[in-house]
Each structure stands twice: as C-alpha cells, then as structure tokens.
C-alpha cells in the first residue's frame, strides 16, 4: 500500500464521517453486501478521482469490498477532507490527496493514481481520462473502461470521442435518470445553499439571487433560492431553457444587466468566463459570487484580481475585492465548487443513488468493456431502473405494474 496524505493520525474523525453516511446510504450498503460475497473486482485495479469526502470514501470501500485494488485521489484541490483520506489509508486503500493542494501537488496526486496502471477509471470532471490520454499513453492498454460522474466530464468525453481521441469506453453516469434528475437538481440545489449559508451567515430571504445556467443543477439552485425567500434572476444562452425559467416564475436577463441587481450570484454552466469585468463593474456594494460548476473558471477570479485596487479576507473562505469604482465585491471559496469547497457536498441519500449507479456501471464496464466499439456509453436502462426500484423499496413505497393487457395496449396501434 502506498499513499500521500496530509496526516494519517486523523483517521478516527474520518471514520466517524464515513460511518454516518453509510448509515444513510442503504442502496450502497446492499451493493456492498453483494460485492463482499461475489468479489467481482478481484484482481482489478480501480483508479478513482472524485471529490474526496465521506460519501466518496464509502463508494471506495464498497468497491474494495468487491475485491478492487483502489487508487484514490480527489477531483478538486479544495474538496478533499484530510481526515476522510486518512480513514481510507487506515483501511488499506491507496490514497493520494490533501486539502488545498497546489496545482503541482494536484497534478502529482492524479499522476500517482494513473501510474498504478488502472483497469477501471471512475472520473469526476475528466482529469484522469485527460491525463492518461496526454501524459501516460503507455497506460491506456491496461484500461478496460470507466465511468464519468458529472456534466463537465461528459462534455470533455464527447469532444474527445468526436475527435477520435477517446481510446476506451466510458459510461456517462451523469446522464442516467437516477443521477441527473436527483443529484443535479435536488443535491446541487440543497448543497449549494448549505455551502453559501454556512460560509456567509447571511439571510437569503428578501435578496436577489442570480443563477447563471438553467440546466438541472441551475433549476435546483433556483428552486431552493426561491424556497428560501429570494427573488431569482436566471441568465442563459439557450432560448428554450430561458423560456422554461420564465414559465417557472423567474426573471431572465443578460448577465451584465442582472449584475446590477444581484446580492448572490451562483454560476452553474460548465462553461468559462460567465461573470467577467463588465459584470463586476455593474455590481452593487457587497455582492457575493460563487460557482457550482466543476471548474473554477466560470467566475473570472483571475480577471477580478487584476482590476481590484485592494483585497482582503472578509471571512473564512470569503475573499473581498475592491473595484476601481470603490465598491467591494466578494467571492466564496476562490470560485471553486461552493457546495464542496465550502460545504460537505450533496446529501448522503442523494449520493446513495448516484454512487449506486457508479458501482453498478463500473461492474457493467468490467464485464463488457473489452467488447465495446462505442466509446461513450449510456448507462443501461436496467441499471437505472434497478436503482430506482431499490430506492423505493428502502423508502417502503410500492408502485403499480402494468398488466399483460396494458402492455399489449401500449405497444400496439390497432386498438
């Protein structure tokens, strides 16, 4: 076993966190029980780069229970929890990650995971896949395939696939209904405001909230902001999503115009340069910005630093910038993922579904990856349905089932 973590002595605190989420993730517990009996990943090296907090750690332990040799790193310099990393090392997993890593350290940790020669890759944002295709091409031959957790990573995978550069199949976990309909909407919606509220200690009711992007994550953020009593403004580049926002009861504006009104700004686009200098200069005194997209380029923090005439630490994890016009604006968690860099991420019950999809998709790619010719692969419908049925069972809820006559009716045209 090898590792590179901050402090191995923190393991007991990390174990407490992992045990708590395990108690609230019945789907993963049931999969762990099955994996312990069947050992489907025996002899298989799994490289995982996902936000390294307690729920991810439990996924790692589930795969390890199935026999996998785990090589684990984070997917964001500010989302790794050092005590959780220590707990995994204490349990015999190979971990390379620590909180607040420099760009060089982050790159080194991802590299260490790839150097192990993984057979299965579980990625969140595409950093593992990108690095193995650019700097470790000799390791590609060992890879059967993998899974991608998030929208941003899928965008990168599809781009690679179109260019003919993706060399092994990847399951698009984020596109599964049991992932994006719940994780992206309800998970992001709640965890973003958990991060904002605990970091700022300010009220949301009566404020103006600007949400950039009205995909599933943006819908969740806007919905929760409305529930907290805010007036919500949505910015979009897609006219259909903009119409949907209007019909959901929100105002729609260009970002430069919305900047005049916003008290809180949340970017959820997966793009870059969403809030830039023209918008900064339109903001009112005390405006607070944060990002809930994967990478820290949606709020142009680098550009903000350049134009700022003064800076200050306004509060733990909040940086203040004084603009040339004399107004102060603020950025939470350096513009990195606010729900993880300033919080604990999505609720355990939500990640129970997402990581159940991950575990079952990893097993699917292990069994079928060598025979696949398509490089970007949808989660099989039967896995999606299995996760939903299991989740309902754990909620003690039952649904109706179609009769043979109903099946016949729905699949015929002559009746």
N, C-alpha and C positions, 0 to 999 in steps of 0.2 A: 504493500500500500504506500502510495506517495500523496503528498498534499502540500499546499501552500496557502495557509490561512493566517489570520491575524493573531488569534490567541486560543490555543487548544483548551485552556482551562475554563472557557466559558460554556462548555458543553452542557452542563446541567440546566442552565437557563434555556438553551436552545431545545433541549429535550422536553421541557415543560411546554414550550410553544407548540412543538410537533405533536405531543400527546393531546393537546387541546383541540387542534384542528382535526386530528384523526377521529376524535370523539364526535365530530360534526360532519364527517365525510363517509357516510355509510356505503355509498357506491364503491369508493376506492377500497374500503375495508373488505367488501365482498369479493372484489377482484384480487386483493392481496391473499385472501384465503384460498382462492382458486389457484393462483400462481404458486403459492407455497406447496401445494400438492403436486402440480404438474411440471413445475420448473421449465417453462417454455423458453426461457432466455439462458439456459445453462450453456456456458462456453461462449456467450455473446458479449462483446464489448459495446456498451451504450454511452455515447457522448451526449451530454445534456447542457444546454445553455438557455436557462430560463431564470427569471427574477428569483434570486435565491433567498426565499423566506420560507416560513414553516410549511405552507401548503405544497410548494415545490419540493421541499425536503421529503414530505410524506410520499409524493409521487416517486421520488428516487428510491425510497425504502420499499415501495411496492414492487418496483422493477427489480430491485436487488433480491427481494423475497422470491421472485421468479427465476433467480439464478444469474441475473445480469451482473457483469463486472462494470460498475458505474464510474464514470469520469465526469465530474460535475463542475460547472462554472456558472457565473451569473450572466445576465444579458443587459446589465446597466450598472455603471460604476457606483450609483447611489442607492441601489435597491437591495444589495446583499446585506444580510444581517449576520454579523460575525458569530454570534452565539449559535445560530442555526447551522452555519457552516461547521463550527466546532462539533456540534452534536452528530453530524453526518460522519465526520472523521472518526469520532469516538466509536461509531457503529461500523467502522471498517470501509467506508467509501472513500474514493479518491476525489479530493475537492481542491480546486484552485480558484480562490475568490476572496476578496475582502471589501469592506465598505470604503467608499471614497477612494477608489483606485485611480491612479493617474492613467492617461491614455496608454502609456508604455506598459504599465502593470496590467491593465485590462487586456491589451493585446497579448501579453505574455501568458496570462491565465488561459485565454482561449486557445492559444497555441499549444499549451501543455496538454489540454484535453484532446486536441487533434493528433498530437504526436503519439498518443496511445494506440492509434490505428483502429478507430471505432468501426463497428459493423452496422450499427444503427445510430442515427443522429436525431436528437429532439431539439429543435431550434425555436427561438423566440425573437424574431426580427431579422433572421438570416445571417447573423455574423459567423456562425460555424460554417454554414454552406459557402458563404463568400470566401472565407479564408482558406478552406480546403481546396477550392477551385482556383485560387490565385497564388497561394504560397506553399501549399502542401499537396500538389497534384499527384505525388507518388503514393499518397494515402487513399486516393479515390478508389483504387482497385479493391480495397478492403470493405468498402461501404456497400451494403445491400440496399439501403434506402433510409428514409427518415420521415419525420413529421414536422410541420411548421404550425406554430401556435397562433400567430397574430396576422392582422391585415397587412401591415407593413412588410412583413416577411413574405407573404404571398405575392404582393406586388413585385418584389425583387425576384422571386422564383419564376413567376410568369414571364417577366422580362428576360431572364436567363434562358428559359425554355424556348421562347420565340427566337432568340438569337442562336439557338442550338448549342448553348454552353452548359446546360444542366446535364450532368453525367450520371445521375442516379435518380430513381423515382422518389418524390416527396409527397406525402399525403397532406392535403390542405385542410388541416384540422379546424382552422378558424371558420371555414365555410360550412361546417356541419351545423345543422339547425340547433342541436343541443349545445353548441358553443356560442355562435354569434347572437342568437336570439336572446340568450340569457346572460352569458358572460359579458358581452359587449354592451348590452342595454342596461340590465339591472346591476351587474357587477361594476362596470365603469361608472354608471350613474351614482351608485352609493359611495364607492371608494374614492372617487374624485372629491366629493364633498366632505368625506371623512378627513382626507388629507388637507383640504383648504381650511376646514373649520378648526381642526386641532392645531394647525400651524398659525393661523391668523388670530383666533379667538375673537372674531368679529361676527356680527349678525348678518344674515343673508336677506332676511325679510325686509322689504322696502327698498332693496338695492336693485340696480340694473346689472344684469349678467349677460355678457356677450359670449355666445358659443359659436366657435368657428368650425363648421363642418356639421352636416346633419345626416351622417351615416348612423349605424346602430349605436355607436358609442355616443355620438353627439345627441341623438334622441334621448338616451338615458340621462346624460348630463343636464339637458334642458328640462326634462321631465322632473328631475329631482330639484333643480333650481326653482322651478315653478311651485313645487310642493313645499319648499322652504319659504315661499312668500316673495320671491323675486319677480321682477319684470324681465322677460327674456327676449333678447335680440339674437337672431341667427344670421351668420354670414355664410354664403355658399357660392360655389362656381357651377353647380349643377342646377339647371332651372326646374327640373322635376322635384328634386329634393327641397328646393326653395319653396315650391308650391305646397309640398307636404308640410313644411314648417309653418307656413301661413295658415293652412287648414287645421293644424294642431293648436293654433291660437297664439303663435309667436310673430313678432315683427321680423322683417327681413331687410337688411341693409348691406351696402358695401362696408368693408372693414374701416376705411378711412372715415366714413360717416358715423358708424357705430362707435368708433373710438371716442367721440365727443360725449357719449352718454354712459359708457361702461364704468361700473365700480369694480367688477370682477370680469376678467377675460379668461376663457378656457379654450385652448386650441385642441381640436380632435380631428385632424385632417389626414395625417400621414404624409403631408407634403412639407415643403420648406418655405421660409420667408412669408409666413402668413400674416404676422404682425411685424411691420418694419418702421423705418424712421418717420415716414409721413403720418403713420397712425400714432406713433409715440408722441409726436408733437401736437396731436389733436386731443390727447388725453387730459382729463381733469386731474387736479391735485389729489394724490392718494390712490390712484388707480392701481389695481393689483392684477398681475398677469401670471398665468401658469399654463402648463402644457400637459395634455393627457394623450398625445400621440407618442409613438415609440421613441423617436429620436429627438434630440434637443436642438432642432433647427427650425421649429415652427414659429417660436418667438425668436426674433433675431437678436439674441442677447449680445453677440459679438458686436453688432452694429450699435446697440444701445450703449455698450461700454465706450465706444468710440466717440459718441456725441455727448456723453454725460460730462458735466463740468465738476461733478463731485459724486462720491459713492459712500454708502455706509451700510453696516449691518443693522437692519431695523429691528430684527427679532431673530431668534434661532431659525435658520433655513429661509430667511427672507432678506433679500438684498435690495437696498434702495439706490435709485439713480436720480440725480438732479439734472433735469434737462436744461438746455440753454435758455429757455423761457422762464426758468426759476421754479418750475413745478417738480415735485418729487413723484416718481412712479416706482412700483415695486415688482419684483419677480420672486416667485416661490421656487425653491429647490433648483436654482440655476437654469430653469426652463426644462428640466428633465421630468420624467413621468411623475406627476404630482401625487398620484394615488399610491406609488411605491416609494419614491424618494422622500415623500413627506407623510407616509402612512404605511399600513400593512397590506395594501393591495385588496383584491376582491374578497368578499366574504367567503368563508370556508364552504358553505353549502353550494355556492355558485361554482367554485373551482372544483368541487366534487364532480360535477358534470363535465367540465372542461378537461380535467385530468383523467377521468374515466375514458373519455374519447381518446385522449393521448395514449393511454396504456393499451387500449384495445386496437388502436390504429398502429401502434408500434408492433404489436403481435401480428397484425394483418400484413404489414410490410415485411416482417421477418419471414413469414410463410410464403409470401407471393412475390416479393420484390425482385428476385432473380429472373423471374419470367415476364416481368413487365416491360413493355416497349414505350408506354406513355410515361413521361417524366413528371408531370403534375397530375396528381391523382385525387379525386374526390373521396371523402370518407364514405364507405359503403352504406347504403340506406339501412341495412340490417343492423349495423353498429349504432347508428343514430337512434333507431327505434328501440334497440335493446337498452340503451342508456335511459331513454325516456320511460320505458316500461318499468325498469328497475327503480327509477327515482319515484315514480308514482306509488310503487309498492312500499317504499320506505316512508312515504307520506301517508300510508294507509288509505289510499284512494283507488277506486276502481273505475274503469270506463266500459262502455258498451263495445260489443264486437259485431261486425256485420254477419248476418245470416247468409247462407248459400244463395238464397233468393235475392238478397240485397246485392251481393257480389255480382250475380248474374245481371241484375238490372243496371248497375253502374258500369258494367263492361259490355253492354250491348246497345244497339241503336234502334232496334226494330220495335221495342216495346213502348 
